């Protein structure tokens, strides 16, 4: 009996480990996926990489400021952009993109790259927009070179997507946040 519980425990530990590896691989290989029509939110998170807070004798961390941001398509063409009149502190800023181009027309499903121009440099993240009502949405590999974080003298600025999803079913992290639906499980989701 004890041997069976040890086996069950080992299988669970391995399953959790493999799902976390798969979730990490999915994020790096496939970028971040968003349903067509949803507003995409993103922000800059400032942190330190040293346990004493980056307070060495040579530097101190300052709050990152945002100058503007833009979205490009797979051809590298800017389809939407925002330039702030004055730099905005990352502590008071959240970017929002309603999946439209500069004319206000909805963009098609596909891959895009988000660039945020900041005081520490330009950060970028890949993203994929999918149509949940399509027959089967293939998992696209993300073809852009991301610069999700910049580290300088122990200070780190990271471009992150804001998780606005509620009522999610992650299934051990394998499918991410699907809001009770996966793009390949069929059916049309609201």
ChimeraX attribute file (.defattr): number of C-alpha atoms within 10 A of each C-alpha:
attribute: neighborCount
match mode: 1-to-1
recipient: residues
	/A:1	5
	/A:2	7
	/A:3	8
	/A:4	9
	/A:5	10
	/A:6	11
	/A:7	11
	/A:8	12
	/A:9	12
	/A:10	12
	/A:11	12
	/A:12	12
	/A:13	12
	/A:14	12
	/A:15	13
	/A:16	15
	/A:17	14
	/A:18	15
	/A:19	17
	/A:20	15
	/A:21	14
	/A:22	17
	/A:23	18
	/A:24	15
	/A:25	13
	/A:26	19
	/A:27	17
	/A:28	14
	/A:29	15
	/A:30	18
	/A:31	23
	/A:32	17
	/A:33	20
	/A:34	20
	/A:35	19
	/A:36	20
	/A:37	16
	/A:38	12
	/A:39	15
	/A:40	19
	/A:41	15
	/A:42	19
	/A:43	19
	/A:44	28
	/A:45	15
	/A:46	19
	/A:47	17
	/A:48	18
	/A:49	13
	/A:50	13
	/A:51	8
	/A:52	9
	/A:53	13
	/A:54	19
	/A:55	15
	/A:56	11
	/A:57	6
	/A:58	7
	/A:59	12
	/A:60	13
	/A:61	16
	/A:62	12
	/A:63	18
	/A:64	22
	/A:65	20
	/A:66	25
	/A:67	18
	/A:68	19
	/A:69	19
	/A:70	17
	/A:71	25
	/A:72	18
	/A:73	15
	/A:74	13
	/A:75	8
	/A:76	11
	/A:77	11
	/A:78	17
	/A:79	16
	/A:80	18
	/A:81	16
	/A:82	14
	/A:83	13
	/A:84	10
	/A:85	8
	/A:86	10
	/A:87	14
	/A:88	18
	/A:89	16
	/A:90	17
	/A:91	13
	/A:92	9
	/A:93	13
	/A:94	15
	/A:95	17
	/A:96	13
	/A:97	17
	/A:98	15
	/A:99	23
	/A:100	16
	/A:101	17
	/A:102	14
	/A:103	8
	/A:104	10
	/A:105	10
	/A:106	13
	/A:107	17
	/A:108	14
	/A:109	16
	/A:110	16
	/A:111	23
	/A:112	25
	/A:113	23
	/A:114	22
	/A:115	22
	/A:116	25
	/A:117	16
	/A:118	20
	/A:119	16
	/A:120	18
	/A:121	15
	/A:122	18
	/A:123	21
	/A:124	23
	/A:125	23
	/A:126	26
	/A:127	25
	/A:128	20
	/A:129	21
	/A:130	22
	/A:131	18
	/A:132	21
	/A:133	16
	/A:134	13
	/A:135	13
	/A:136	15
	/A:137	16
	/A:138	10
	/A:139	15
	/A:140	16
	/A:141	16
	/A:142	23
	/A:143	15
	/A:144	16
	/A:145	10
	/A:146	16
	/A:147	15
	/A:148	18
	/A:149	19
	/A:150	16
	/A:151	14
	/A:152	13
	/A:153	15
	/A:154	19
	/A:155	22
	/A:156	22
	/A:157	23
	/A:158	18
	/A:159	21
	/A:160	16
	/A:161	17
	/A:162	14
	/A:163	10
	/A:164	10
	/A:165	9
	/A:166	10
	/A:167	9
	/A:168	12
	/A:169	15
	/A:170	16
	/A:171	12
	/A:172	15
	/A:173	18
	/A:174	17
	/A:175	16
	/A:176	19
	/A:177	20
	/A:178	18
	/A:179	13
	/A:180	13
	/A:181	17
	/A:182	18
	/A:183	23
	/A:184	14
	/A:185	12
	/A:186	14
	/A:187	14
	/A:188	12
	/A:189	13
	/A:190	6
